[in-house]
Amino acid sequence: MTSVAPSIMLFAAGFGTRMGALTKTCPKPLITVAGEALIDHTLKLTRGIPHTNIVANTHYLPDMMRDHLQPR
């Protein structure tokens, strides 16, 4: 029997202050590494986990995060 996680929580609310200028106008989860936003790398890791919902908490520049995640 395979168990299914009801939700997966992605913690994406930090200011990213240690990243300096990179996060001045972009939240840390949207910083591009190897051609992809950090949060997209994380979302790839969830593919092998049976789940019903993915939730991301946002705080800094939440509209940018919402717009990025909306299609997913």
N, C-alpha and C positions, 0 to 999 in steps of 0.2 A: 504494500500500500504506500503510495506517495503522498506525503503531507504537503499542503499548500500554505504558504505564509499569507495571512490576510493582507498585510501591507509591508512594503519595504520603505524605510525612512531614509532619505538622503539629507544629510546635514549640509546646507548650502547657504548659511546666513551670515558668515563672518565678513568682516570688512576687508580682510586681506592686507592689513596695514604693513606687514613686513615685505610685501611685494612692491611697495612704493608707488612709482608712477604707473605701473601696469594696472593697478586697481583704482586709479583716480577717477576714471570714467567707465569702468567695467568691473562687475563683480568677479571675485576670484574664480568661481566655478566656470565662468565663461572665457577665462584666459586660454588661449590656444597653445597646445603642446602637441608636437608631431602632427600638426594639421587638424586637430580636433579640440573642441572645448573640453576642459577637465571634467565637467559633469557628464559629457558624452562618453568619456573613457569609463567613468563609474557606471553609467547605464549599461554599457556593454557587459560589465561584470555581473549584472543582475539577470542576464538572459538565461543562465542555467538554473536559476532559482524559480521554482513554481510559485507564482504569486497572483493575487487578484488586483493589487493596486500598488502604485508607486507614489509616494508623497515626498515633496521637497520643501523643507522650511526655507524661507527666504526673508531677508531683512534689508540688506544693502542693495539698492537699485532693483527692487523686486519686479518692476515692470519689464526690465530687460530679461530677467530670469523667466518670468511668465511667458513672454513672447517667444523665447527660445524653446521652452518646454511644451508649449501649447500643442504643437503638431504631434507630439509624442503621446 
